[in-house]
């Protein structure tokens, strides 16, 4: 199998490319490096270009002749999407439409799409099953939802085109050999921000809301290790390769941890008692977001290997301590 990976120089994409390399799968990464890094691509070749450049994209797809595409490339910061919605609709929706049009034109019939639990908005129940309605509350979530709808409509119109949409919950952790990991300049992820507080990069870590209807008053989220998420993509590729029809799957462990529980584990792993302050709630934060992952476990026979918050934090901590050296200080 030959696989084109868009956004393969980014955090999740680079772990995917690493796993494809370990499986000896012929891989090509297509990334504009707006948030990704050349050094993070551990397998195959890299084309530095934008999905908005349809001529270059068409030429790359035509020359490489992929059997399938894994599409990660996207803008992902929720607060930024609220401030600059057009950026998100242009990059996440319009550029994805460029990709889909070229795949259809060149008869590439299999795609794995990087979606998000943000398509659910504020869920009425938890754990969240794939049957729950999509009701996003920010442009980021809406941009992903629209792409899912486009893929669904295309698969109905073209019976030979099939896709798997993977709805991510909270992705964390890093490669256990410290070769790649989160390298965003302005990470909004709780675990990464807590680790940066432990390193002294932040003077404090804020908890946004301590009066939620949860056991300790803080929000609960489902954290999945990035390598388990990459494995879910491999399972999706295998499913499509065996003739599987278009499907949507949640990617999570099916249980969550509160903000305070995460902070306690970060302090334990790092040995640093960094300063934590309680702050007001952020608008739109649901009390509990946990995946119902029964479907992916059953239909893709997905068996996560790293369902351990301490392991997730430890791999992320080892990366945080070494990433400046690994990335050349970038």
Buried (B, 14 or more C-beta within 10 A) or exposed (E): BBBBBBBBBBBBBBBBBBBBBEEEBBBBBBBBBEBBBBBBBBBBEBBEBBBEBBEBBBBBBEEBEBBBBBBBBBBBBBEBBBEBBEBBBBBBBBBBBBBBBBBBEEEBBBBBBBBBBBBBBEBEEBBBBBEBEBBBBBBBBBBBBBBBEBBBEBBEEEEEBBBBBBBBBBBBBBBBEBBBBBBBEEBEBBBBBBBBBBBEEBEEBBBBBBEBEBEEBBBBBBBBBBBBBBBBBBBBBEBBEEEBEBBBBBBBBBBBBBBBBBBBBBBEBBEBEBEBEEEEBEEEEBBBBBBBBEBBBEEBEBEBEBBBBEBBBBBBBBBBBBBEEBBEEE
